[in-house]
Structure formats: structure tokens, C-alpha cells
Amino acid sequence: MSVEDVENTHSKRGATRHISQFDDQSSTSCSLGAETNRGSSQMFLQSLFSERTVLSLLEKVERLPRHEQAEIATKVSNYINEAKKADDDAVLKRFVNAARSEYDTARAASESLRHLAAPALAEAWCTARLGLSKNSMDQHSAIAIIVAVEGFALKCATQAKM
């Protein structure tokens, strides 16, 4: 599963579905409360799914040879360093779109993890930062993604210098 799939899942949180499980005599406040709880649960589950997908991708990347891990980590680090300079959500969204575009280009050329991992991880990191900023992603999942991707990039960069 690509980080694009994660982002598509992440962006669906904005869409509100009204599923009425109450009869016509239910109060509006009761219905609204249930919808809010459903929305919170849905956001939590989608965030957890995103987190697990990214962590699974990192596990696969960590099984690659060290030189390939270092190459991926360098690309991800460069992306993160540039994206950290983003001063607002619109700029960060451009980084998400650029990473997604890079992923699409890499996917058209190759299905190998070596080529797809860097843009997928960069997109995941940017999406998590954006989700944290907009409060559209569960805070714990967003932080877990950010820390995991940054940790991978830092660890591999440190090992490459040794």
C-alpha cells in the first residue's frame, strides 16, 4: 500500500457521512453527538491505519541492504529538511503533492521498494505534519509517523557516515 493510499484515506476524514441510526423522534442533539463520536472514531481508525501502514513500510525498508537504506534515508532527510521550512499549511500541502507526484513517477518506472520508499515516506511525514497541524489526524498516530520516519532517516544517515 502506498502513502498515496494513506493520504486518500486521510483526506476522506473531511467528508461527513450522516448515517441515522435513530428513529424520527430522536433529538437533534443526540444525533449530533452520535455523529461526532462516529467522526472521532473514524478519524482515530484511519489515523491508526495510516500509522500501521507507514510502520510496515519502514520495516520492509529496513530489510533492504544498508546502501539502499542509506540512499532512501538521504532522500527522505532532504525532503524533511526542506519541508520543515514550510511556514504554513499551504506550503506543506505542496510538499505532500510533490512527494505524491514523485511517487507516481517512480511507480510508473518501477514497482521496486527501493524506488518507491523515499517519496512514500516523505509524503507520509508531510501528511502527518499537516494532519497534526490541522487536527485532522489522531495526535498520537501523527507523532508516531513523524518520529518513526525521522528516526529512520537519522539512523541510516548516521550509519552511512560511519
C-alpha positions as CSV (number, residue, x, y, z in Angstrom):
1,M,0.0,0.0,0.0
2,S,1.4,3.4,-0.9
3,V,1.4,6.5,1.1
4,E,-0.9,7.9,-1.5
5,D,-3.5,5.3,-0.3
6,V,-2.8,6.6,3.2
7,E,-3.3,10.2,2.1
8,N,-6.5,9.2,0.3
9,T,-7.8,7.5,3.4
10,H,-6.6,10.5,5.4
11,S,-8.4,13.0,3.2
12,K,-11.7,11.1,3.4
13,R,-12.0,12.1,7.0
14,G,-13.1,15.5,5.9
15,A,-16.2,14.1,4.2
16,T,-19.1,13.8,6.6
17,R,-21.5,10.9,6.3
18,H,-24.8,11.2,8.0
19,I,-25.9,7.7,8.9
20,S,-29.0,7.9,11.0
21,Q,-29.4,5.0,13.4
22,F,-32.2,6.8,15.2
23,D,-35.9,6.9,14.6
24,D,-37.6,10.2,13.6
25,Q,-38.3,11.0,17.2
26,S,-34.6,11.3,18.1
27,S,-33.4,14.6,19.3
28,T,-31.0,16.6,17.1
29,S,-28.5,16.8,19.8
30,C,-28.5,13.1,20.3
31,S,-28.0,12.6,16.6
32,L,-25.2,15.2,16.5
33,G,-23.5,13.6,19.5
34,A,-23.5,10.2,17.8
35,E,-22.2,11.7,14.6
36,T,-19.4,13.5,16.4
37,N,-18.4,10.2,18.2
38,R,-18.6,8.4,14.9
39,G,-16.4,11.0,13.3
40,S,-13.8,10.8,16.1
41,S,-13.8,7.0,15.9
42,Q,-13.4,7.1,12.2
43,M,-10.5,9.6,12.4
44,F,-8.8,7.5,15.1
45,L,-9.2,4.3,13.0
46,Q,-8.0,6.0,9.8
47,S,-5.0,7.5,11.6
48,L,-4.2,4.2,13.2
49,F,-4.4,2.6,9.8
50,S,-2.0,5.2,8.4
51,E,0.4,4.7,11.2
52,R,0.5,0.9,10.8
53,T,0.9,1.3,7.0
54,V,3.9,3.6,7.4
55,L,5.5,1.4,10.1
56,S,5.0,-1.6,7.9
57,L,6.7,0.2,5.1
58,L,9.6,1.1,7.3
59,E,10.0,-2.5,8.4
60,K,10.3,-3.5,4.8
61,V,12.8,-0.8,4.0
62,E,14.9,-1.8,7.0
63,R,15.2,-5.3,5.4
64,L,16.9,-3.8,2.3
65,P,20.7,-3.7,2.0
66,R,22.3,-0.9,4.0
67,H,23.4,1.0,1.0
68,E,19.8,1.1,-0.3
69,Q,18.6,2.1,3.1
70,A,21.2,4.9,3.2
71,E,20.1,6.1,-0.3
72,I,16.4,6.2,0.8
73,A,17.2,7.9,4.1
74,T,19.2,10.6,2.4
75,K,16.3,11.4,0.1
76,V,13.8,11.4,2.9
77,S,16.1,13.6,5.1
78,N,16.5,16.1,2.3
79,Y,12.7,16.2,1.8
80,I,12.1,16.6,5.6
81,N,14.7,19.3,5.9
82,E,13.1,21.3,3.1
83,A,9.5,20.7,4.4
84,K,10.4,21.8,7.9
85,K,11.0,25.3,6.5
86,A,7.3,25.4,5.5
87,D,5.7,28.3,7.4
88,D,2.1,27.4,6.7
89,D,-0.2,24.5,5.8
90,A,-0.5,25.6,2.1
91,V,3.3,25.2,1.6
92,L,3.3,21.9,3.5
93,K,0.4,20.7,1.2
94,R,2.6,21.5,-1.8
95,F,5.3,19.2,-0.3
96,V,2.7,16.5,0.1
97,N,1.7,16.9,-3.6
98,A,5.3,17.0,-4.7
99,A,6.1,13.8,-2.9
100,R,2.9,12.1,-4.3
101,S,3.9,13.2,-7.8
102,E,7.4,11.8,-7.3
103,Y,5.9,8.6,-6.0
104,D,3.6,8.3,-9.1
105,T,6.6,8.9,-11.4
106,A,8.7,6.3,-9.6
107,R,5.8,3.8,-9.6
108,A,5.3,4.3,-13.4
109,A,9.0,3.5,-13.9
110,S,9.4,0.7,-11.3
111,E,7.5,-1.2,-8.7
112,S,10.6,-1.8,-6.6
113,L,10.6,-0.7,-2.9
114,R,14.0,0.9,-3.4
115,H,12.4,3.5,-5.8
116,L,9.1,3.9,-4.1
117,A,10.1,4.1,-0.4
118,A,11.7,7.6,-0.3
119,P,8.7,9.5,-1.8
120,A,6.2,7.4,0.1
121,L,8.0,8.1,3.4
122,A,8.4,11.8,2.6
123,E,4.7,12.0,1.8
124,A,3.8,10.2,5.0
125,W,5.9,12.6,7.0
126,C,4.4,15.6,5.4
127,T,0.9,14.3,5.7
128,A,1.4,13.5,9.4
129,R,2.7,17.1,10.0
130,L,-0.2,18.5,8.1
131,G,-2.7,16.3,10.0
132,L,-1.2,17.3,13.3
133,S,-1.3,21.0,12.3
134,K,-4.9,20.8,11.1
135,N,-6.0,18.5,13.9
136,S,-7.3,16.2,11.2
137,M,-5.3,13.2,12.3
138,D,-5.1,11.5,15.6
139,Q,-2.2,13.2,17.5
140,H,-0.6,10.0,18.7
141,S,-0.6,8.4,15.2
142,A,0.7,11.6,13.6
143,I,3.6,11.9,16.1
144,A,4.3,8.2,15.7
145,I,4.7,8.6,12.0
146,I,6.8,11.7,12.3
147,V,9.1,10.2,14.9
148,A,9.4,6.8,13.0
149,V,10.3,8.4,9.7
150,E,12.7,11.0,11.2
151,G,14.3,8.2,13.3
152,F,14.8,6.0,10.3
153,A,16.4,8.9,8.3
154,L,18.6,9.9,11.2
155,K,19.7,6.3,12.0
156,C,20.6,5.5,8.4
157,A,22.3,8.8,7.8
158,T,24.4,8.2,10.9
159,Q,25.3,4.7,9.9
160,A,26.2,5.8,6.4
161,K,28.8,8.3,7.8
162,M,30.5,5.6,9.9
